[in-house]
């Protein structure tokens, strides 16, 4: 059985309407090289060529283009390439664009303490559901691979299902068409009709649970955050080992989630979304 990380790595890319042009293919190859170097913490041209199946001359040409643009650096003595300095600026810009305001960060930290669980904040960003903030600790660690920027497996995470339930049917269908519903565990909803019924229940309850649908042995829950117009704009969530969530603990967690979501919603209803 695949774990969440492995299943996401082997998930097919979304289908395209038509074959990409040569220039688009070059861009895709270049980005794929960047991803390989990032994932491996550095790699030689031969490593990249073998990992992606690109001819070595093509690999060298694209690697050198990335070096000249400061997206990679070439460590000549070690005969390897590592990430370049421009990526740090891109990362900092991304954090600014989808950064979480200080009062919301404080609320997620409070949820972590109150629930004695890892705590998360996720938002809509375009057509994606994205994790933007995580608070955990060695005793209550986050689920791997949930981290800043995680936007996969919407059908199998509590915050993902909650926000899917808030979409209209066409929007949800487009999202699921794009990402699919791969089986991450034996409990994952993979049938679209069954998932639709489940999402309708979540919509009525205003709270989502997932029991070992994303990672075996782990349970998550999420409650929705709404803005001043009443629109669902995000979710607060927790994760915990399933064995630790007795019925009493589950009730406590649900209460803490709803209270946290209400406080974050009040912040967004106030219109103060910076800082």
Secondary structure, 3 states (H helix, E strand, C coil): CCCHHHHHHHCCCCCCCCCCCHHHHHHHHHHHHHHHHHHHCCECHHHHHHHHCCCHHHHHHHHHHHHHCCCEEEECCCCEEEECCHHHHHHHHHHHHCCCCHHHHHHHHHHHHHHCCEEEEEEEECCEEEEEEEECCCCCCCCCCCCCCCCCCHHHCHHHHHHHHHCCHHHHHHHHHHHCCCCCCCCCCCCHHHHHHHHHHHHHHCEEEEECCCCCCEEEEEEEEECCCCCEEEEEEEEEEHHHCCHHHHHHHHHHHHHHHHHHHHHHHCCCCCC
